[in-house]
Amino acid sequence: MRKLLFILVIFMFTVNIQSQEIGEGGVLLYNNSAANSASNEIKKTVLGHDSEDGELEEAELEEDGKQKLKRIKNRAVEIGLINLDLGVANNFISIADIFQEKLVIDFKNFNRGFNLSVDLNLRPVFLNLNFKDKWGIGLDIANISVFGNVNISGNLLQFKKTESEGDKFGVGAAAFADVGIPAFFHVGKGHWEEREFKVKLRLAGYVALAYAVPEMKYTFRDAGQRGSLLEIAYGFKVYTPLSLETFDLSTLEIGKAFGMDFCAGLEYPLFSWIDVGIDFINIPIYPAGLNYYMEMRDKISVDSGKININDLINGNIPDDIYSFPTDFEFKYGKSDRISAFRPFKMLFNAKYRPFNTPLLTLVPMLGFSINPYFVNVAMVEAGVKLVCDLGNFFIASFGIAYEDQMWKNSLDLVLNTRAFEFNLGASLQSQSFAQSWTGAGVRLRLGFKFGW
């Protein structure tokens, strides 16, 4: 919590509200993961005045009017291929522990429980059209987003007492495929001096391929002389658009499986040295629906209050003091349509240029997310990123953020020659701030774009 407060203090001192835009040809393409949020990806900062022809636009870096840095223009037509964002993280074992000859487990760490997260975001093909950075439109084809996490209560690992309702834990997972139309345009005339707004939109139709939420419960009550009750009610229920028992495509009901949502953003150049804005990610219009399910459900319990000393002396143990499943079988069925929403985020962010040039930009972010695939559905998100932009040819950024309920320490590099652009990024991450620097989780981002 102290680390989160530290980032919030940074946010207040830097007066922030907008994420960088890099290599999207001026079109904002929202990443629909948890992971993938608006601050997961470096975005292209459009600075300087547009030139009518040629491949370079110029930005003045000195008050005497000398033009010291020439910036590569954004592509008018852009095609993207194999843009991948893949991550895994836990809060218990780091890479250094795995490669040790002996793995030493500190049971004191069980008090914080165990968390494991895996996510994948893939944009295999997309197209952007950019009209002199004034307005643009694009098409995303078959984007894939997959989320998965395991959360085990610290009380369960230590067999500690719980509240009357018990501790919720379990597995959350979801997979979506979507087709989206991103667009941007400006409201107003001229450049920043005339207070021009930039509006960003993305309308998407999506299908939920799988959907599961954490729903297990751990309960341990100590009633003193009356004994104690230990109960673990476990369950795993996955909803799908077709039957997993038969894999019969005729059971797929397209009309019920289809859903729609949209993203919206607004940027405002408050001064020449700072732009502010807000992004809304995955605002639901109509949720995707699922009818079929696969589930496994049972419970384990021990109630010492039902033990009779005389029965124990005689060697008789009542059957009703414990409950344990004899088999583990999945059941298949069809239910009424359930709604599957994608994770929602609202993020305030900014681009602060301390030297009033695009060379160095500080980008803080503050907001919140609502994600039903986690035990804690609603969480605050915050972070700060430092971006070095060398004429839109080479861009490097380093960031620290708390996103998707984990700490991410990221480094992203962009090489842009206008004819093509290559993006490469990596992160160390974990649900624990200390573990996020030890390799308890890693993330890889890569992508290729070309055009003219």
C-alpha positions in Angstrom: 0.0 0.0 0.0 2.9 2.4 0.7 4.2 1.8 -2.8 0.8 2.7 -4.2 0.7 5.9 -2.1 4.2 6.8 -3.5 2.9 6.6 -7.1 -0.1 8.7 -6.1 2.2 11.4 -4.7 4.1 11.4 -8.0 0.9 11.8 -9.8 -0.1 14.9 -7.8 3.2 16.6 -8.3 3.2 16.1 -12.0 -0.4 17.1 -12.7 -1.1 14.3 -15.1 -3.8 12.9 -17.4 -2.9 11.3 -20.9 -1.1 8.3 -22.3 1.5 8.4 -25.0 0.6 7.3 -28.5 3.3 5.8 -30.7 3.2 4.0 -34.0 -0.6 3.9 -34.4 -0.7 6.4 -37.3 -2.7 8.7 -35.1 -5.4 6.2 -34.5 -5.9 5.1 -30.9 -6.3 1.3 -30.7 -7.3 0.3 -27.2 -6.0 -2.9 -25.8 -8.9 -4.9 -24.2 -7.0 -6.8 -21.5 -6.5 -5.8 -17.9 -3.2 -5.8 -19.5 -3.7 -4.6 -21.3 -4.8 -1.1 -20.6 -4.2 2.3 -22.3 -1.0 2.7 -20.4 0.4 -0.8 -21.3 1.5 0.4 -24.8 3.6 3.4 -25.9 1.5 5.6 -28.0 2.6 8.1 -30.6 2.9 11.8 -29.5 1.9 14.1 -32.4 3.9 17.3 -31.9 4.9 20.1 -34.3 3.0 21.4 -37.3 2.0 19.2 -40.3 3.9 19.7 -43.5 2.1 19.4 -46.8 4.7 17.2 -48.4 8.0 15.3 -47.8 8.6 12.7 -45.1 9.8 14.9 -42.3 8.1 17.3 -40.0 10.1 19.8 -38.0 9.9 20.7 -34.3 11.6 23.8 -32.9 13.8 23.1 -29.9 15.3 26.5 -29.4 13.9 29.9 -28.7 16.0 31.5 -31.4 14.0 29.6 -34.1 16.7 27.2 -35.1 15.3 23.8 -36.0 17.5 21.2 -34.3 15.5 18.0 -34.6 13.6 16.7 -37.6 10.7 14.4 -36.8 9.5 11.5 -39.0 5.9 12.0 -40.0 3.2 9.5 -39.0 2.2 7.1 -41.7 -0.9 7.9 -43.8 -1.6 4.2 -44.4 -0.4 1.7 -41.8 -0.7 -2.1 -41.6 0.1 -4.0 -38.4 1.1 -7.6 -38.1 1.6 -10.0 -35.1 1.3 -7.5 -32.3 1.6 -9.7 -29.2 1.4 -9.0 -25.5 2.0 -12.1 -23.3 2.6 -12.1 -19.5 2.7 -14.4 -16.5 3.2 -13.4 -12.8 3.0 -14.9 -9.3 3.8 -13.6 -5.8 5.7 -16.5 -4.4 8.5 -18.0 -6.6 10.9 -16.0 -8.6 13.2 -17.0 -11.5 16.2 -17.0 -9.2 14.4 -19.6 -6.9 13.7 -21.9 -9.8 17.4 -22.1 -10.9 18.7 -22.9 -7.4 20.0 -26.4 -6.7 17.6 -26.5 -3.7 14.3 -24.7 -3.6 13.7 -23.2 -0.2 10.1 -22.3 0.7 9.5 -19.8 3.5 6.2 -20.7 5.0 6.0 -17.2 6.6 5.1 -15.9 3.1 1.9 -17.9 3.2 0.2 -15.1 5.1 -0.2 -13.2 1.9 -1.7 -16.1 0.0 -0.8 -17.3 -3.4 -1.6 -15.5 -6.7 -0.9 -16.6 -10.3 -1.9 -14.6 -13.4 -1.6 -15.4 -17.1 -2.8 -13.2 -19.9 -2.5 -13.0 -23.7 -3.4 -10.2 -26.1 -2.9 -10.7 -29.8 -3.7 -8.3 -32.7 -2.8 -10.4 -35.7 -3.8 -7.9 -38.4 -5.0 -4.3 -38.4 -5.2 -1.3 -40.7 -5.1 2.4 -40.0 -5.7 5.4 -42.2 -4.4 8.8 -41.0 -5.3 12.1 -42.7 -2.5 14.6 -41.8 -3.0 13.8 -38.1 -6.4 15.6 -38.2 -8.6 12.6 -38.3 -8.3 8.9 -38.9 -10.0 5.5 -39.0 -8.9 1.9 -38.8 -10.0 -1.7 -38.7 -8.9 -4.4 -36.1 -9.4 -8.0 -37.3 -9.8 -10.9 -35.0 -8.2 -9.6 -31.8 -7.8 -12.3 -29.2 -7.7 -11.6 -25.4 -7.2 -14.3 -22.8 -7.2 -13.8 -19.0 -6.5 -16.4 -16.3 -5.7 -16.1 -12.6 -5.6 -18.3 -9.5 -6.1 -16.7 -6.0 -5.7 -18.8 -2.8 -6.5 -17.2 0.5 -3.6 -16.7 3.0 -5.9 -17.9 5.8 -6.4 -21.2 3.9 -2.7 -21.8 3.5 -2.2 -21.2 7.3 -5.5 -22.8 8.4 -6.5 -19.6 10.3 -9.9 -18.5 11.4 -12.0 -16.6 8.9 -15.0 -14.3 9.2 -18.5 -15.8 9.4 -18.9 -15.7 5.6 -15.5 -17.2 4.9 -12.8 -16.2 2.4 -13.5 -16.2 -1.3 -10.8 -17.7 -3.6 -10.5 -19.7 -6.7 -9.9 -19.5 -10.4 -11.0 -16.7 -12.8 -10.7 -17.0 -16.6 -12.1 -15.5 -19.8 -11.3 -15.5 -23.5 -12.7 -13.0 -26.1 -12.4 -12.5 -29.8 -13.4 -9.1 -31.3 -13.5 -7.0 -34.4 -13.1 -3.3 -33.8 -13.2 0.1 -35.7 -11.0 2.7 -34.0 -11.2 6.4 -35.1 -10.0 9.8 -34.0 -10.8 13.4 -34.9 -10.2 16.9 -33.6 -12.7 19.4 -32.4 -11.7 23.0 -32.9 -9.4 24.9 -35.2 -5.7 25.3 -35.4 -3.1 23.9 -33.0 -2.8 23.9 -29.2 -2.9 27.7 -28.8 -6.5 27.6 -29.9 -7.4 24.8 -27.5 -8.1 22.0 -29.9 -9.6 18.8 -28.4 -8.8 15.3 -29.7 -11.5 12.7 -29.5 -10.8 9.0 -29.7 -13.4 6.2 -30.2 -13.3 2.5 -30.8 -16.5 0.5 -31.4 -16.1 -3.3 -31.1 -18.2 -6.4 -31.6 -17.0 -9.4 -29.6 -17.7 -13.0 -28.8 -16.9 -14.6 -25.4 -15.1 -17.9 -26.0 -14.9 -18.9 -22.3 -16.0 -17.3 -19.0 -15.4 -18.3 -15.3 -15.3 -16.3 -12.1 -13.8 -17.2 -8.7 -16.4 -18.8 -6.5 -14.7 -21.1 -4.0 -15.1 -20.5 -0.2 -12.8 -21.3 2.7 -14.3 -21.3 6.2 -12.6 -22.1 9.5 -14.5 -21.4 12.8 -13.2 -22.1 16.3 -16.0 -22.6 18.8 -13.7 -23.3 21.8 -14.8 -26.3 23.8 -17.6 -27.0 21.3 -14.9 -27.8 18.7 -14.2 -26.2 15.3 -15.4 -26.4 11.7 -13.1 -26.5 8.7 -14.8 -26.3 5.3 -13.5 -25.8 1.8 -16.3 -25.5 -0.8 -14.6 -25.8 -4.1 -16.0 -25.3 -7.5 -15.0 -24.5 -11.1 -17.6 -23.6 -13.6 -16.7 -22.6 -17.2 -19.3 -21.1 -19.5 -18.9 -21.5 -23.3 -20.9 -20.6 -26.4 -21.2 -24.3 -27.4 -21.2 -27.6 -25.7 -17.8 -28.9 -24.5 -19.2 -32.4 -24.1 -20.0 -32.9 -27.8 -18.1 -30.0 -29.5 -21.0 -29.9 -31.9 -20.9 -26.6 -33.8 -24.7 -26.8 -34.3 -25.1 -25.9 -30.6 -23.5 -22.5 -31.2 -26.0 -19.7 -31.1 -24.4 -16.8 -32.8 -27.1 -14.3 -31.9 -26.8 -15.0 -28.2 -23.0 -15.2 -28.2 -22.4 -11.7 -29.8 -21.8 -8.6 -27.7 -20.8 -5.0 -28.2 -18.8 -2.3 -26.3 -16.8 0.8 -27.1 -13.9 2.8 -25.9 -13.7 6.6 -25.7 -11.0 9.1 -24.9 -10.6 12.9 -24.8 -7.3 14.8 -25.0 -6.8 18.5 -24.3 -3.6 20.5 -24.8 -3.8 22.6 -21.6 -0.5 24.3 -22.2 2.3 23.9 -24.7 4.1 21.7 -22.2 1.3 19.5 -20.9 -1.6 17.6 -22.5 -4.4 16.2 -20.3 -7.1 13.7 -21.0 -9.2 10.7 -19.9 -9.8 7.3 -21.3 -12.8 4.9 -20.8 -12.1 1.3 -21.9 -14.8 -1.3 -22.6 -18.0 0.6 -21.9 -20.7 -2.0 -22.4 -23.4 -1.6 -25.0 -24.7 -5.2 -25.1 -22.9 -8.1 -23.3 -21.9 -11.3 -25.0 -24.0 -14.3 -23.9 -23.1 -17.9 -23.0 -25.5 -20.9 -22.5 -23.4 -24.0 -22.0 -21.2 -24.9 -19.0 -18.8 -27.4 -17.6 -18.4 -27.6 -13.9 -16.9 -29.6 -11.0 -18.2 -28.9 -7.5 -18.0 -30.4 -4.1 -16.7 -29.7 -0.6 -14.3 -30.9 2.1 -15.2 -30.5 5.7 -14.2 -31.6 9.2 -16.4 -30.7 12.2 -14.7 -31.6 15.5 -17.8 -30.5 17.5 -19.4 -33.8 16.5 -16.7 -35.9 18.0 -17.7 -37.9 21.1 -14.8 -38.9 23.4 -16.4 -42.2 24.4 -16.8 -43.1 20.7 -13.1 -42.4 20.1 -12.1 -44.6 23.1 -14.2 -47.4 21.6 -12.6 -46.9 18.2 -15.8 -45.5 16.6 -15.5 -42.4 14.5 -18.8 -41.0 13.3 -19.2 -40.7 9.6 -20.8 -37.2 9.8 -17.7 -35.4 11.3 -16.0 -35.3 7.9 -16.9 -35.0 4.3 -14.6 -35.8 1.4 -15.4 -36.5 -2.3 -14.7 -39.9 -3.6 -14.4 -38.8 -7.3 -13.8 -35.7 -9.3 -16.0 -35.6 -12.4 -17.0 -32.7 -14.6 -20.7 -32.2 -15.3 -22.0 -30.7 -18.5 -25.2 -28.8 -19.1 -27.1 -25.9 -20.6 -28.4 -22.9 -18.6 -30.2 -19.7 -19.2 -28.1 -17.1 -21.0 -25.5 -15.5 -18.8 -23.8 -12.1 -19.6 -20.1 -11.9 -20.2 -18.6 -8.4 -19.8 -15.1 -7.4 -20.7 -12.9 -5.7 -18.0 -13.7 -2.0 -17.7 -11.2 0.8 -16.9 -11.3 4.6 -16.5 -7.9 6.2 -16.6 -6.8 9.8 -16.1 -3.4 10.5 -17.6 -1.2 13.2 -19.2 1.9 14.1 -21.2 4.1 16.5 -19.3 7.1 17.9 -21.1 9.3 19.6 -18.5 11.6 21.2 -21.1 8.7 22.0 -23.5 10.1 19.7 -26.2 9.1 16.2 -27.3 12.6 14.9 -26.4 11.6 14.0 -22.8 8.0 13.4 -21.5 6.7 12.3 -18.1 3.5 10.3 -18.3 1.7 9.6 -15.0 -1.6 7.8 -14.8 -4.4 7.3 -12.2 -7.7 5.5 -12.5 -9.6 2.3 -11.5 -10.6 -1.0 -13.1 -13.6 -3.4 -12.7 -12.7 -7.0 -13.5 -15.0 -9.8 -12.5 -12.3 -12.5 -13.1 -10.5 -11.4 -9.9 -11.5 -12.0 -6.3 -11.2 -8.3 -5.7 -13.4 -7.0 -8.5 -12.6 -3.3 -8.3 -9.1 -1.9 -7.8 -7.2 1.4 -8.1 -4.6 1.6 -10.9 -1.7 4.1 -11.0 1.7 4.5 -12.5 4.3 6.8 -14.1 6.3 6.5 -17.3 9.3 8.4 -18.6 9.5 8.6 -22.4 12.5 9.7 -24.5 11.6 10.6 -28.1 14.4 11.1 -30.7 12.5 12.6 -33.6 9.9 9.9 -33.8 12.8 7.6 -35.1 13.8 6.0 -31.8 11.6 6.0 -28.7 12.4 4.5 -25.4 10.2 4.5 -22.3 10.6 3.1 -18.7 7.6 2.8 -16.4 6.4 1.6 -13.0 2.7 0.9 -12.6 0.1 -1.0 -10.6 -2.2 -2.4 -13.3 -4.4 -5.5 -13.5 -3.8 -6.1 -9.8 0.0 -6.5 -10.2 3.1 -4.3 -10.2 4.7 -3.9 -13.7 8.2 -2.5 -14.3 8.4 -2.0 -18.0 10.9 -1.1 -20.7 9.7 -0.4 -24.2 11.7 0.4 -27.4 10.4 1.6 -30.8 12.4 1.9 -34.0 10.5 3.8 -36.7 11.7 4.6 -40.2 8.2 5.5 -41.4 8.3 2.7 -44.0 8.3 0.2 -41.1 8.2 0.2 -37.4 9.3 -2.4 -34.9 8.1 -2.4 -31.3 9.8 -4.5 -28.5 9.0 -4.3 -24.8 9.5 -6.4 -21.7 8.4 -6.1 -18.0 9.2 -7.6 -14.7 6.0 -8.0 -12.7 4.3 -9.6 -9.7 1.4 -9.1 -7.4 4.0 -8.2 -4.7 6.0 -5.0 -5.3 9.2 -6.6 -3.9 8.8 -9.7 -5.9 8.2 -7.7 -9.1 11.9 -6.9 -9.2 13.1 -10.5 -8.7 11.6 -12.2 -11.8 8.4 -13.6 -10.2 6.7 -12.6 -13.4 7.7 -11.5 -16.9 5.9 -9.9 -19.9 6.9 -9.7 -23.5 5.5 -7.3 -26.1 6.4 -7.2 -29.8 4.9 -5.9 -32.9 5.6 -4.9 -36.5 3.9 -2.2 -38.6 4.6 -0.9 -42.1 3.1 1.6 -44.5 3.6 5.0 -46.1 
